[in-house]
């Protein structure tokens, strides 16, 4: 978890930005509640925060990934949970 963001292949690093931009096209309300299921180290949340979204909640199976994500301080709340 500690090196997840840096270990990803460079082409993947644009994926969270593309995801955030896709949401921005259909959800202009920056105060909308957004659930990031499978939040991991909150890379999508960082991209959403860059666009001005401020009410993001994340869920991920890995508490270690969430600990990395919490340090970035872009989510309203992060929860450990199984999505099955």
DSSP file (Angstrom, degrees, kcal/mol; ACC not computed):
  #  RESIDUE AA STRUCTURE BP1 BP2  ACC     N-H-->O    O-->H-N    N-H-->O    O-->H-N    TCO  KAPPA ALPHA  PHI   PSI    X-CA   Y-CA   Z-CA
    1    1 A X    >         0   0    0      0, 0.0     3,-0.8     0, 0.0     4,-0.4   0.000 360.0 360.0 360.0 -37.6    0.0    0.0    0.0
    2    2 A X  T 3   +     0   0    0      1,-0.2     4,-0.1     2,-0.1     3,-0.1   0.786 360.0  29.2 -64.8 -27.5    2.8    2.4    0.9
    3    3 A X  T 3> S+     0   0    0      1,-0.1     4,-2.1     2,-0.1    -1,-0.2   0.263  87.9 109.0-115.1  10.4    4.3    2.3   -2.7
    4    4 A X  H <> S+     0   0    0     -3,-0.8     4,-1.0     1,-0.2     3,-0.2   0.918  78.7  48.6 -55.2 -50.8    1.1    1.5   -4.6
    5    5 A X  H  4 S+     0   0    0     -4,-0.4     3,-0.3     1,-0.2    -1,-0.2   0.885 116.3  42.4 -61.0 -40.3    0.8    5.0   -6.3
    6    6 A X  H  4 S+     0   0    0      1,-0.2    -1,-0.2    -4,-0.1    -2,-0.2   0.743 109.8  58.0 -80.7 -22.6    4.5    5.0   -7.4
    7    7 A X  H  < S+     0   0    0     -4,-2.1    -1,-0.2    -3,-0.2    -2,-0.2   0.644  83.0 104.3 -81.0 -15.0    4.5    1.4   -8.5
    8    8 A X  S  < S-     0   0    0     -4,-1.0     2,-0.1    -3,-0.3     5,-0.1  -0.341  83.9-100.7 -67.7 147.3    1.6    1.9  -11.0
    9    9 A X    >>  -     0   0    0      1,-0.1     3,-1.2     3,-0.0     4,-0.9  -0.393  32.3-116.3 -63.6 145.1    2.5    2.0  -14.7
   10   10 A X  H >> S+     0   0    0      1,-0.3     3,-0.9     2,-0.2     4,-0.5   0.864 112.2  59.9 -54.5 -42.2    2.6    5.6  -16.0
   11   11 A X  H >4 S+     0   0    0      1,-0.2     3,-0.8     2,-0.2     4,-0.3   0.837 101.6  55.8 -58.7 -29.5   -0.4    5.0  -18.4
   12   12 A X  H X> S+     0   0    0     -3,-1.2     3,-1.7     1,-0.2     4,-0.6   0.797  89.6  74.1 -71.8 -26.8   -2.6    4.1  -15.5
   13   13 A X  H << S+     0   0    0     -3,-0.9     4,-0.5    -4,-0.9    -1,-0.2   0.748  93.5  53.6 -60.8 -23.3   -1.9    7.4  -13.7
   14   14 A X  T <X S+     0   0    0     -3,-0.8     4,-2.4    -4,-0.5    -1,-0.3   0.675  89.7  80.5 -83.3 -16.3   -4.2    9.2  -16.2
   15   15 A X  H <> S+     0   0    0     -3,-1.7     4,-2.5    -4,-0.3     5,-0.2   0.907  90.0  49.0 -59.6 -46.7   -7.1    6.9  -15.5
   16   16 A X  H  X S+     0   0    0     -4,-0.6     4,-2.4     1,-0.2    -1,-0.2   0.884 112.1  50.4 -60.7 -36.1   -8.3    8.6  -12.3
   17   17 A X  H  > S+     0   0    0     -4,-0.5     4,-2.5     2,-0.2    -2,-0.2   0.916 110.7  48.5 -66.9 -42.8   -8.1   11.9  -14.1
   18   18 A X  H  X S+     0   0    0     -4,-2.4     4,-2.1     2,-0.2    -2,-0.2   0.895 111.6  50.7 -63.3 -39.4  -10.2   10.6  -17.0
   19   19 A X  H  X S+     0   0    0     -4,-2.5     4,-2.0     2,-0.2    -2,-0.2   0.928 111.2  47.4 -63.3 -45.2  -12.7    9.1  -14.5
   20   20 A X  H  X S+     0   0    0     -4,-2.4     4,-2.4     1,-0.2    -2,-0.2   0.906 111.7  50.3 -63.5 -42.0  -13.0   12.4  -12.7
   21   21 A X  H  X S+     0   0    0     -4,-2.5     4,-1.4     1,-0.2    -1,-0.2   0.868 107.8  53.8 -64.8 -36.2  -13.4   14.4  -15.9
   22   22 A X  H  X S+     0   0    0     -4,-2.1     4,-0.7     2,-0.2    -1,-0.2   0.905 110.6  46.5 -64.2 -41.2  -16.2   11.9  -17.1
   23   23 A X  H >X S+     0   0    0     -4,-2.0     4,-2.2     1,-0.2     3,-1.1   0.909 106.7  58.2 -66.2 -41.6  -18.1   12.5  -13.8
   24   24 A X  H 3< S+     0   0    0     -4,-2.4    -1,-0.2     1,-0.3    -2,-0.2   0.839 100.2  58.7 -57.5 -34.3  -17.6   16.3  -14.1
   25   25 A X  H 3< S+     0   0    0     -4,-1.4    -1,-0.3     1,-0.2    -2,-0.2   0.799 119.5  27.4 -66.7 -28.7  -19.4   16.2  -17.6
   26   26 A X  H << S+     0   0    0     -3,-1.1     2,-0.3    -4,-0.7    -2,-0.2   0.543 124.8  46.2-111.2 -10.3  -22.5   14.7  -16.1
   27   27 A X     <  +     0   0    0     -4,-2.2    -1,-0.2    -5,-0.1     5,-0.1  -0.701  53.2 163.8-135.1  82.4  -22.4   16.0  -12.5
   28   28 A X        +     0   0    0     -2,-0.3     2,-0.9    -3,-0.2    -1,-0.1   0.679  48.3 103.7 -74.0 -15.7  -21.6   19.7  -12.3
   29   29 A X    >   -     0   0    0      1,-0.2     3,-1.6     2,-0.1    -1,-0.0  -0.556  54.0-167.3 -71.4 103.9  -22.8   20.0   -8.7
   30   30 A X  T 3  S+     0   0    0     -2,-0.9    24,-1.7     1,-0.3    25,-0.4   0.623  84.3  57.5 -69.6 -13.5  -19.5   20.1   -6.7
   31   31 A X  T 3  S+     0   0    0     22,-0.2    -1,-0.3    23,-0.1    -2,-0.1   0.401  78.4 122.6 -96.4   1.6  -21.4   19.6   -3.4
   32   32 A X  S <  S-     0   0    0     -3,-1.6     2,-0.5     1,-0.1    23,-0.4  -0.294  71.8-109.6 -62.5 147.5  -22.9   16.3   -4.5
   33   33 A X        -     0   0    0     21,-0.1     2,-0.5    23,-0.1    23,-0.2  -0.696  38.2-167.0 -80.0 125.6  -22.2   13.3   -2.4
   34   34 A X  E     -a   56   0A   0     21,-2.4    23,-3.2    -2,-0.5     2,-0.6  -0.961  10.2-154.5-118.6 129.7  -19.9   10.9   -4.2
   35   35 A X  E     -a   57   0A   0     -2,-0.5     2,-0.9    21,-0.2    23,-0.2  -0.920   2.7-160.8-103.8 120.8  -19.2    7.3   -3.2
   36   36 A X  E >   -a   58   0A   0     21,-3.3    23,-2.3    -2,-0.6     3,-0.7  -0.857  10.2-162.9 -99.7  98.0  -15.9    5.9   -4.4
   37   37 A X  E 3  S+a   59   0A   0     -2,-0.9    23,-0.2     1,-0.3    21,-0.1  -0.743  80.5  20.5 -86.3 119.4  -16.3    2.1   -4.1
   38   38 A X  T 3  S+     0   0    0     21,-2.8    -1,-0.3    -2,-0.6    22,-0.3   0.842  79.7 170.5  87.0  43.3  -12.9    0.5   -4.2
   39   39 A X    X   +     0   0    0     20,-2.4     3,-2.3    -3,-0.7     4,-0.5   0.753   5.7 169.6 -64.2 -29.2  -11.2    3.8   -3.1
   40   40 A X  T 3  S-     0   0    0      1,-0.3    29,-0.3    19,-0.2    -1,-0.2  -0.289  75.0 -10.3  55.3-126.3   -7.7    2.3   -2.6
   41   41 A X  T 3  S-     0   0    0     27,-0.1    -1,-0.3    28,-0.1    -2,-0.1   0.139 100.6-110.0 -92.9  20.0   -5.2    5.1   -2.1
   42   42 A X    <>  +     0   0    0     -3,-2.3     4,-2.1     1,-0.1    -2,-0.1   0.763  66.5 148.5  61.4  36.0   -7.8    7.7   -3.2
   43   43 A X  H  > S+     0   0    0     -4,-0.5     4,-1.7     2,-0.2     5,-0.1   0.894  76.0  48.8 -64.1 -38.6   -6.3    8.5   -6.6
   44   44 A X  H  > S+     0   0    0     -5,-0.3     4,-2.6     1,-0.2    -1,-0.2   0.910 109.1  54.1 -66.1 -40.5   -9.7    9.2   -8.1
   45   45 A X  H  > S+     0   0    0      1,-0.2     4,-2.8     2,-0.2    -2,-0.2   0.874 105.0  53.4 -60.5 -38.3  -10.6   11.3   -5.1
   46   46 A X  H  X S+     0   0    0     -4,-2.1     4,-1.9     2,-0.2    -1,-0.2   0.923 110.5  47.0 -61.9 -43.1   -7.5   13.4   -5.6
   47   47 A X  H  X S+     0   0    0     -4,-1.7     4,-1.0     2,-0.2    -2,-0.2   0.892 112.7  49.4 -66.5 -39.1   -8.6   14.1   -9.2
   48   48 A X  H ><>S+     0   0    0     -4,-2.6     5,-2.2     1,-0.2     3,-0.5   0.907 109.4  51.9 -65.4 -41.3  -12.1   14.9   -8.1
   49   49 A X  H ><5S+     0   0    0     -4,-2.8     3,-1.4     1,-0.2    -2,-0.2   0.878 103.4  58.1 -62.7 -37.5  -10.8   17.3   -5.5
   50   50 A X  H 3<5S+     0   0    0     -4,-1.9    -1,-0.2     1,-0.3    -2,-0.2   0.816 105.6  51.0 -60.9 -29.5   -8.7   19.0   -8.1
   51   51 A X  T <<5S-     0   0    0     -4,-1.0    -1,-0.3    -3,-0.5    -2,-0.2   0.494 128.1-100.0 -86.5  -4.1  -12.0   19.7  -10.0
   52   52 A X  T < 5S+     0   0    0     -3,-1.4    -3,-0.2    -4,-0.4     2,-0.2   0.463  71.3 146.3 102.9   1.7  -13.6   21.1   -6.8
   53   53 A X      < +     0   0    0     -5,-2.2    -1,-0.3    -6,-0.1   -22,-0.2  -0.532  16.5 173.3 -71.9 139.0  -15.7   18.2   -5.5
   54   54 A X        +     0   0    0    -24,-1.7     2,-0.2    -2,-0.2    -1,-0.1   0.310  56.6  68.7-134.0   9.0  -15.7   18.3   -1.7
   55   55 A X        +     0   0    0    -23,-0.4   -21,-2.4   -25,-0.4     2,-0.5  -0.541  61.8 149.1-131.3  67.3  -18.1   15.6   -0.5
   56   56 A X  E     -a   34   0A   0     18,-0.4    20,-3.2   -23,-0.2    21,-1.0  -0.876  24.2-169.6-110.4 131.4  -16.4   12.3   -1.3
   57   57 A X  E     -ab  35  77A   0    -23,-3.2   -21,-3.3    -2,-0.5     2,-0.3  -0.957  10.4-159.7-117.9 136.0  -16.8    9.1    0.7
   58   58 A X  E     -ab  36  78A   0     19,-2.6    21,-2.5    -2,-0.4     2,-0.4  -0.896  11.6-171.2-121.8 149.2  -14.6    6.1    0.1
   59   59 A X  E     +ab  37  79A   0    -23,-2.3   -21,-2.8    -2,-0.3   -20,-2.4  -0.998  15.0 162.5-132.9 136.5  -14.9    2.4    0.8
   60   60 A X  E     - b   0  80A   0     19,-1.9    21,-2.1    -2,-0.4     6,-0.0  -0.990  41.0-131.9-151.0 153.9  -12.1   -0.2    0.3
   61   61 A X  S    S+     0   0    0     -2,-0.3     2,-0.7    19,-0.2    -1,-0.1   0.828  89.8  75.0 -71.6 -33.6  -11.3   -3.7    1.5
   62   62 A X     >  -     0   0    0      1,-0.2     4,-1.9    19,-0.1     5,-0.1  -0.732  57.2-168.5 -93.3 113.3   -7.7   -2.8    2.4
   63   63 A X  H  > S+     0   0    0     -2,-0.7     4,-2.0     1,-0.2    -1,-0.2   0.837  91.5  58.4 -63.8 -32.6   -7.2   -0.8    5.6
   64   64 A X  H  > S+     0   0    0      2,-0.2     4,-1.5     1,-0.2    -1,-0.2   0.900 105.8  47.7 -65.4 -40.4   -3.6   -0.3    4.6
   65   65 A X  H  > S+     0   0    0      1,-0.2     4,-2.2     2,-0.2    -1,-0.2   0.910 111.1  51.7 -65.0 -41.3   -4.6    1.4    1.3
   66   66 A X  H  X S+     0   0    0     -4,-1.9     4,-2.9     1,-0.2    -2,-0.2   0.855 103.4  57.8 -65.1 -34.4   -7.1    3.5    3.2
   67   67 A X  H  X S+     0   0    0     -4,-2.0     4,-1.1     2,-0.2    -1,-0.2   0.903 108.1  47.0 -62.4 -39.9   -4.4    4.6    5.7
   68   68 A X  H  < S+     0   0    0     -4,-1.5     4,-0.5     1,-0.2     3,-0.4   0.926 113.4  49.6 -63.7 -44.0   -2.4    5.9    2.7
   69   69 A X  H >X S+     0   0    0     -4,-2.2     3,-1.4   -29,-0.3     4,-0.6   0.862 102.1  60.6 -64.1 -37.9   -5.5    7.6    1.4
   70   70 A X  H >< S+     0   0    0     -4,-2.9     3,-1.1     1,-0.3    -1,-0.2   0.850  96.2  61.7 -59.6 -34.2   -6.3    9.3    4.7
   71   71 A X  T 3< S+     0   0    0     -4,-1.1    -1,-0.3    -3,-0.4    -2,-0.2   0.731  95.9  60.8 -65.4 -21.0   -3.0   11.2    4.6
   72   72 A X  T <4 S-     0   0    0     -3,-1.4    -1,-0.3    -4,-0.5    -2,-0.2   0.676  91.9-151.4 -82.1 -17.8   -4.2   12.9    1.4
   73   73 A X    <<  +     0   0    0     -3,-1.1    -3,-0.1    -4,-0.6    -2,-0.1   0.860  56.7 119.2  52.4  48.7   -7.1   14.5    3.2
   74   74 A X        +     0   0    0     -5,-0.4   -18,-0.4   -19,-0.0     2,-0.3   0.455  54.2  78.5-116.1  -4.7   -9.5   14.7    0.2
   75   75 A X        -     0   0    0     -6,-0.2   -18,-0.2     1,-0.1     3,-0.1  -0.795  68.0-142.4-107.3 147.9  -12.4   12.5    1.4
   76   76 A X  S    S-     0   0    0    -20,-3.2     2,-0.3    -2,-0.3   -19,-0.2   0.879  90.1  -6.4 -68.1 -39.4  -15.1   13.4    3.9
   77   77 A X  E     -b   57   0A   0    -21,-1.0   -19,-2.6    -3,-0.1     2,-0.4  -0.987  59.2-156.1-156.1 149.1  -14.9    9.8    5.2
   78   78 A X  E     -b   58   0A   0     -2,-0.3     2,-0.4   -21,-0.2   -19,-0.2  -0.999  16.1-172.4-129.3 132.4  -13.1    6.6    4.4
   79   79 A X  E     -b   59   0A   0    -21,-2.5   -19,-1.9    -2,-0.4     2,-0.5  -0.955  22.3-131.0-127.2 143.1  -14.4    3.2    5.5
   80   80 A X  E     +b   60   0A   0     -2,-0.4     2,-0.3   -21,-0.2   -19,-0.2  -0.787  48.7 138.8 -86.9 132.1  -13.0   -0.3    5.4
   81   81 A X        -     0   0    0    -21,-2.1     2,-0.5    -2,-0.5   -19,-0.1  -0.972  53.7-109.0-170.1 157.5  -15.5   -2.8    4.0
   82   82 A X        -     0   0    0     -2,-0.3   -22,-0.0     1,-0.1    -2,-0.0  -0.820  20.3-157.5 -92.9 125.9  -16.0   -5.8    1.7
   83   83 A X              0   0    0     -2,-0.5    -1,-0.1     1,-0.2   -46,-0.0   0.440 360.0 360.0 -86.2   0.5  -17.9   -4.8   -1.5
   84   84 A X              0   0    0      0, 0.0    -1,-0.2     0, 0.0    -2,-0.0   0.494 360.0 360.0 -72.6 360.0  -19.1   -8.4   -2.1
